[in-house]
Amino acid sequence: MITNSVAMLQKARAEHYAVPAFNVNNLEWGKELLRAAEKLQSPVILQVTGGAAQYMGSFRLAYDLLVDLHEAMHITVPVAIHLDHGNYHQALETIGVGFTSVMFDGAKLPLAENLAKTNDLRTVTSQHQISLEAEVGTIGGEEDGLIANGEIAAIPDAVQMAQAGVDMLAVGIGNIHGQYPADWKGLNFAHLQKIDEAIFAATGKRLPLVLHGGSGIDDDQIRRAIELGIAKINVNTEGQLAFHDGIRKYVLADKDLEGKNFDPRIFLTAGSDQLEAMCEDRIRVFGSAGKA
């Protein structure tokens, strides 16, 4: 069932697990992510960035690919097709294409502009029953060519964004995109708890919070973050590393030189298999297995 992210994230928040939000980079990724989710009966959010859409051809092509895969593979679990780290214009474009969920990343903008554009998009997404994610406090590292040093989200900013009526909110709590350095200090759980409590005090609701840069965070920290309100966890780099590792091992073992293993339908399977295994592992750690 292709749907928006609202019900799946509210359920995750209430039952203390997180929905995996996997980035899609090509056909193989879409297929393996859906296969893992169906196998473990987990709801899943399939994310497309502007860079991935450009690589695949367009947001329209990416959307059609995922919809066609969903139908061909007879997927029964809830699936949201989500814009990841989109600007205002990309959000409007993907709404027009048919995406069921969008993230407007206005974290680098002045708060007033971030709020104004979020409010505009809230009006549009509400009309089309599309879920809306916003962000306060830029996430560290690099995502699709966008580089941020990372920061801790200001609590008043998070409260104002929650009051704008978003369905989920990405907050900076020390997390970064890409691979985590050896001297990384870890997630700031005390600040995450303060954000959650402040939003609840202002709105009376436990808003699903989003952890970007979920790749490479220690499993114990992941579980603790979920306990404190994280209901959606983004995973991209971990998938890239798994896919690359599978293909690299295949090549170094000269498997690609055997028979017709140079055929991309065979060659890429080494990466796809390892990607699927990574997805299954993250689903289990996030606690979403069997929650479809």
Secondary structure, 3 states (H helix, E strand, C coil): CECCCHHHHHHHHHHCCCEEEEECCCHHHHHHHHHHHHHHCCCEEEEECHHHHHHHCCHHHHHHHHHHHHHHCCCCCCEEEEEEEECHHHHHHHHHHCCCEEEECCCCCCHHHHHHHHHHHHHHHHHCCCEEEEEECCCEEEECCEEECCCECCHHHHHHHHHCCCCEEEECECCECCCCCCCCCCCCHHHHHHHHHHHHHHHCCCCCEEECCCCCCCHHHHHHHHHCCEEEEEECHHHHHHHHHHHHHHHHCCHHHCCCCCCHHHHCHHHHHHHHHHHHHHHHHHCCCCCC
